[in-house]
């Protein structure tokens, strides 16, 4: 995956936004309901790699790591794709009992990877 | 006034720094004894050096701030604060741009950090990043080529100024569209299209003459009025870019940059779609990954997994599978899904945990897109390693396992 040049700042990737319409947690699961190759070819590199990676159901944190984008950017791109119904957001797949534990593991895992 | 000519440089200096006026004023000759301050000619010659020093210092501070911002932006979870950070980042990017432009105007080569071949889509978005009203810029059709490293940053600077003019001189509600097309002779045409008021035809001719490298153009006599386009003309001359402004009949202006073919190159081909059939069988994938995690990441000390992850990532990015004779002990056995599997004992005997992953990749033959496949695997591997750490592996305690 070609990495974005450092002079391309994150605010350009999100249009200056950091807020999302939907509440997206790091462990919120995301999937592509039906993959459209023509639609994918018209996307910008970040949205495209995210769209392709999400063909397999993944969490937001995982997508952020796989696509090499920060969580803030990933959230907005996921949200934008979801707004066009190209991406499906699955909410409430984790019971609250394990939430904290899962988040800690994710955080530690991402730190190790970084 | 004794008729001492005040040059535009001194005027500019006074405007920039009011204290300059105080030591520039007592230049009256005759009444005072010989002045110990340097003669005006010397000050004149010193100005470019002083400007360059400041440009460098501003640039260094902007870089420093940028690197701190990057860290804070990546960590920030609160959307509101993140948006503020974005605004700070945006201001900092513009500070960097102005410092770079100052260097260009001084005739110096800008030393950009981490120069590399940049895809045209990133050239466009990097230029957008440094533009004040970036939110109105829309990216149209973009060809999949890149600009070679020694010209990429200068093309970004040229496009930045053109985009800045387009957004500045068009209604705040109308978009500015930037696109790129390949031409017959292999050059690329970048187009910036706005819906502004346009430029008066006599001024347009003068601007185009200056952009074409004609220093006697009337516009070139007052560079302060068109600083952005002066920067463009400097850089266009340096790289043989052809820049032109055209009035659109429907209103607005189109700025075009013709990037000659020698400055262009192919980008690495996009890796094939990652969701190939093997993805459908995660069961075939997981065991080998889990084993890879166990040998390196299952240990109690935390230094190992990260070290392993970084080495394997580095190797995979460069696509250099290690064909080392010393690692002959590592065998690959094709699994049911066609994926090679390693025998864990041989790796342990080898004593080089990083050799394992490299060989798996080498044997799989999938070198075009190794990065895509192994990245998620590393995440899975890490999770598996955490699980395994809770149930200690064989080497740690024999009591748990038969």
Boltz contact constraints between the chains, C-beta under 6 A:
constraints:
  - contact:
      token1: [A, 1]
      token2: [B, 371]
      max_distance: 6.0
  - contact:
      token1: [A, 1]
      token2: [B, 372]
      max_distance: 6.0
  - contact:
      token1: [A, 5]
      token2: [B, 118]
      max_distance: 6.0
  - contact:
      token1: [A, 5]
      token2: [B, 122]
      max_distance: 6.0
  - contact:
      token1: [A, 5]
      token2: [B, 126]
      max_distance: 6.0
  - contact:
      token1: [A, 6]
      token2: [B, 114]
      max_distance: 6.0
  - contact:
      token1: [A, 7]
      token2: [B, 126]
      max_distance: 6.0
  - contact:
      token1: [A, 8]
      token2: [B, 122]
      max_distance: 6.0
  - contact:
      token1: [A, 8]
      token2: [B, 125]
      max_distance: 6.0
  - contact:
      token1: [A, 8]
      token2: [B, 126]
      max_distance: 6.0
  - contact:
      token1: [A, 8]
      token2: [B, 129]
      max_distance: 6.0
  - contact:
      token1: [A, 9]
      token2: [B, 89]
      max_distance: 6.0
  - contact:
      token1: [A, 9]
      token2: [B, 93]
      max_distance: 6.0
  - contact:
      token1: [A, 9]
      token2: [B, 129]
      max_distance: 6.0
  - contact:
      token1: [A, 11]
      token2: [B, 86]
      max_distance: 6.0
  - contact:
      token1: [A, 11]
      token2: [B, 90]
      max_distance: 6.0
  - contact:
      token1: [A, 12]
      token2: [B, 125]
      max_distance: 6.0
  - contact:
      token1: [A, 12]
      token2: [B, 128]
      max_distance: 6.0
  - contact:
      token1: [A, 12]
      token2: [B, 129]
      max_distance: 6.0
  - contact:
      token1: [A, 12]
      token2: [B, 134]
      max_distance: 6.0
  - contact:
      token1: [A, 15]
      token2: [B, 135]
      max_distance: 6.0
  - contact:
      token1: [A, 16]
      token2: [B, 86]
      max_distance: 6.0
  - contact:
      token1: [A, 16]
      token2: [B, 135]
      max_distance: 6.0
  - contact:
      token1: [A, 18]
      token2: [B, 79]
      max_distance: 6.0
  - contact:
      token1: [A, 18]
      token2: [B, 82]
      max_distance: 6.0
  - contact:
      token1: [A, 18]
      token2: [B, 83]
      max_distance: 6.0
  - contact:
      token1: [A, 19]
      token2: [B, 79]
      max_distance: 6.0
  - contact:
      token1: [A, 52]
      token2: [B, 274]
      max_distance: 6.0
  - contact:
      token1: [A, 55]
      token2: [B, 275]
      max_distance: 6.0
  - contact:
      token1: [A, 56]
      token2: [B, 279]
      max_distance: 6.0
  - contact:
      token1: [A, 62]
      token2: [B, 379]
      max_distance: 6.0
  - contact:
      token1: [A, 65]
      token2: [B, 379]
      max_distance: 6.0
  - contact:
      token1: [A, 66]
      token2: [B, 375]
      max_distance: 6.0
  - contact:
      token1: [A, 66]
      token2: [B, 376]
      max_distance: 6.0
  - contact:
      token1: [A, 70]
      token2: [B, 74]
      max_distance: 6.0
  - contact:
      token1: [A, 72]
      token2: [B, 82]
      max_distance: 6.0
  - contact:
      token1: [A, 109]
      token2: [B, 382]
      max_distance: 6.0
  - contact:
      token1: [A, 112]
      token2: [B, 305]
      max_distance: 6.0
  - contact:
      token1: [A, 112]
      token2: [B, 306]
      max_distance: 6.0
  - contact:
      token1: [A, 113]
      token2: [B, 309]
      max_distance: 6.0
